[in-house]
Amino acid sequence: MPQTVQNQLLRNSLKLFVAVLLTAAIAAWTERIQFAWYPLLAVVMVVDDNDDHTLQAASGRILGTVAGGLITFLVHTILGGWIGVLVSMLVMIPVLQLLGWQSALNTASLVAVMFLMLPGHTALGWDYVFNRALDTVVGCIVAILVGLLFWPQNSTSELNAADGRLRRSLQNQLQAYSDWLAQRRSRPDPLDTAPLTNDLQRIEQLVAQERSGPRHQALKRSGWEQRLRLWQLAHFHWIAWERLVAGLPEKQTLQADLLRHAVEEMQRQLSGEPGPTPGREPQRWQQLAQQHQLPLLPLLALAEEGRPLHACLGGLNRMAPL
């Protein structure tokens, strides 16, 4: 299992454990342990991997509890049992839609069903509704505070860290190819695709979370969506380009100045001053194949893969995080 995934699982497990522990301690301290499962249920339903989603879930949970409690209380003063629950749900749907609280519908419906556990109508009063709403609010607040104070998720720093790992991997590998073609070292093995794919997937997850969260406008301004598309294209073309390089005969390839020049151009694209994408020059690659007895079709495929890779590396250089 990748280290990043393990860290995320540990973080989320600790966050849920601490939130549940603090909520249970508050319930015991305030002598409300009889109804501790209300705030604990709120904690379990609210805690999310993404802190932004925790805030959204908490607001929906609180609104749903309040709306469900009030509507069910009013209906249960007239109707009881399953008929009261059914009528409560029928009333909740248009009311919540009218108020724009559609995200609170699940919680409000759950509250209506939970009131069936009451032994009689006498137990269902304003005090009961207020106390159950208060229990839920306490659980939501604890979940939010634990997520924001103890293990805040800084998506920007994680995005930059994953971006930096990808850049360093390609930079080091291009330098290794440059040294090999200059006969300063042995032929490098192609990069292990697993770490590259893991970092790319992490960027995709974080961008998707930010896109669906309250900071989606900041995400657009930061250019991370464009950078993600560049990394996706670069990842695809890099793997294809390396496989083609690995299939070339080593002895003849070491004499190919055109390939050495292409690698140096890619290094400048990613680490130096990016330039325009070179045009197609099949005649030069044909001459190279004839001069050094290299296979023509792999060379032409290598040149075709190198052009979009060259452009993607230049774009990533221009959009490098400050």
N, C-alpha and C positions, 0 to 999 in steps of 0.2 A: 504494500500500500504506500503511495507517495507520502513524503514527509509533510507536504502542505495539507493533504487530506487528514492525516493523523492529527496535526495541530488543530485543524478546524473541529474535528470530532471531540478532542480533549477540551477545547474552549467551550463548545456548546454544552457538553456534559457538565462541566464545572459551573457554567452559568445557570443551567437548570437546577442543579443540586443546591447551589447557594440560594437561589430565589425561593425554592421550596422550603429550605431550612429556615430562612428568615421569616417567611410567611407563617409557617407553623409556630415559630417562636413568638411572633406578634399575636397570633390567635390564642396561645397559651397565656401570654402575659396579660392580655385584656379579658381573659376568662370567657372567650367565645369559642372554646375548643369544640363545643357541640356542633358548630356549623363551620368547622375549619375546612371542610371539603369545598365550600363555595370559593374562598380565595385561592385554595390550592388548584381547583379546576381552572380558575382564571389564569393562574401562572402557567399551567401546562399548555393552555390554548393560546396564550399570548407570546410566550418565549419563541423566538425565531432565530434562524441563523443570521439573518440580516436585521440590524438594529432598526432600520427604517420600517421594515415590515412589522417589527415588534410594536412600534408606535401606532401603525395603522390597525393592527389587531387589537391593541389595547383600547383605542378610541371606539372601534366597532363593538368591542365587548362591553364597554361601559354604557354606550348609547343603547345597545340591545337590552342590557339588564334593566336600565331605567324604563325604557319604553315597554318592554315585555312585562315588567312588574306592574306598571301603572295600568296598562290595558287589561291585563289578566285580573288585577284586583277589581277593576270596574265591572268586568264581565261576570266574575265569580260572585259578585254581590247579587246577581240575578240568576245565573245558571251555574250548576256544578257538574262535576264529573267530566266525562269525555265530551259532552255537548258544550260545556263551558270552554274546554281547550280548543275545540273545533271553531267555535265562534270567535274566540280570542285570536286565533291564527288568521281567520278570514278578515278580521278587523285590522290586524297588524300590517298586512301586506299593503293595502292602499295608503295607510297612515305613514308607514316608513318610506314608501316611494314618494309620497307628497313632500315629506321632509328631506328627501335626498339621503336617507340613511339605509340604503339597500344592503350595505355591508354588515349591518346589525341584525338582519333578518334571522340568520341562523341562531344567534344567541337569544334573541327575543322569543323565538319558537321553543328553544330549549327551556327557557324560564317558564313558559306556559305549561310545558309538560311536567316540569319539576314540582309545580304547585299541586299536582295530583297526589303528591306524597303527604300532603297535609291531612291530618285526621278529620278535620271539620272546618266549616266556614268561619268559626269563631277565631281560629288561629290565623286566618288571612286578614290582616289589618294593615293600616298605614305603617305601624311600627315594624311589622314583619317585612314589608316591601322595602322600607328605608334601610333596615339592617342588612338585608341580603344585598342590596345595591352597594352599601358601604363595604361589605365584605369583598365584593367583586372589585371595587375601586382600589382597596388596599392591595389585593393580589396583583392587579395591573400595575400599580405604582411601584411595587417591589420589583416586578419583572423588568420594568423600564429602567429603574435606578441601577439594578445589578448589571444590566447590559451596557448602560452608558458610563457608569462609574468604574466598574471593575474590569470589564473586557470590551472596551469600545472598539468597533471595527472601523479602521481607517482605510476606506476603499482606495483613496488616492495613493497612499503609500504602498499598498499591496499591488496596485496596478503598475506603479513605477518600478517596484522591485521585480515583478515578473518581466516587465519590459527590459529592465537592465540585464536580467539573466539571459534572455534571448539574444540581446545585442552582444554580450560578452562571448556567448557560445559561437555566434557566427564570426565575430571578429577574430577570436582565437583560431577558429578553423581556417579562415581565409589566410591568416598569417602562416599557419602550418602548411597550407598548399603553396603559398609563396616561397617559403623556405625549401619545400620539396622540389619545386620547379627550378630553384636556384641551386639545387644539389647541396643544401646545407643540412638536410635531415632525410630520414626515410619517408616513404609514402604514408600519409596519415590515413587512418581508417575513417570511413564515413561517421558522422555524428550519430550517437544513439538517439533515435527519434522519440523515445519515451519521455525524457525530460523536456524536450521541445514541445511535444504535444501537451504535456501536463501544464506547462506555463501558458500555452496558448488557450487551453480550456479554462484555466483560472481567469485569464483576462476576459474570456467570453462570459463566464459566470458573473464576474463583477460588473461588467458593462451591462449585462441583462438586469442585474439587481438595481443598479443606478438608474437605468432607463425606466424601470417600473416604480421607482421611489420618488420622494419629493424633490430630489436634486437632479431631475432629468434635464432641466434647463441648463444647469451648470455642466452637466455631462456633454451637452451639445456644444457649449462654448469652449470646452477643453479640447475638443477634437478627438476624443478617445474612440468614438465610433469609426471615424475615418482611419485612425491608427490601427484599430482592430482589423478592419478589412485589409489593410496593407500587410499586417502580420499573417493573416490567413493566406493571402496570395503568396507571400514570401515563403511561408512554411511549405506550401505545395510545390512551388518551383524549386526551392532549395533541395528538397528530397530528390526530385527528379534529376536535377543538375548533378548532385553528388553521385547518384547511381550511374549516370553516364560517364562521369570522370573515372569512377572506380572500374568501369569496363574497358578503359583504354589501356593498351600495352604500355608498360612503364618505360621501357628503354626508348621507344620512339617519342613518347610524350614529353620526356625531359628535354628534347630538342625543339619542342614546339614553342617558339617565341610568341606566337599569336595567343596561345592559351595562357601563357605567363602574363601577357599584357591584359587579357580579360580579367584575370584574378586581381591584378593590381588596380584595375578600374573599379572592381567591386569593392575593394578595400577603401578606395577613396570615396565611393558612394556612401558607405556606411559610417566611415570614421573621419573623412576629410571634407573637402568641398564637393558636394554633389554636382554632377553635370547632366547634360541631356542624354537620353538613351541612344546608343549607337544604332545606325541603320543596318539593314540586312546586307551582308557582303559574302554571298555564297562562293564567289570566285576565289576569295582569299582562303577560305576553308578547303576548297577543292585543291588549290595549290599546295596547301599544307599536307593534305592527305597524299598527294602524289609525291611530294618531296620526301616524306618520312614513312611511307608505306603504312599510313594509318587508315582505319576503316572510315569511309566517307559518310555513310548514313549516321553513325553515332556522332560524328563531328558536327554534321549539320543539325542534328537534334540538340546537341549541346549548345550550339550557337542560338537556336531558337528558344531554349529554356533560359539561356543567359540574358536575353533581352528583357523579358518581364521581371526577372529577378533583379537585374540591374536597376530598373525603374522603381521597383518596390523598395530596394535598399536606399535609393536616393530620397524617396518620399519619407521613409522612416527617419532618415537623417535630418530632414527639414522639420519634422514634427517631433524631434527628440524632446523629452521632458527637461525643463530647466532645472 
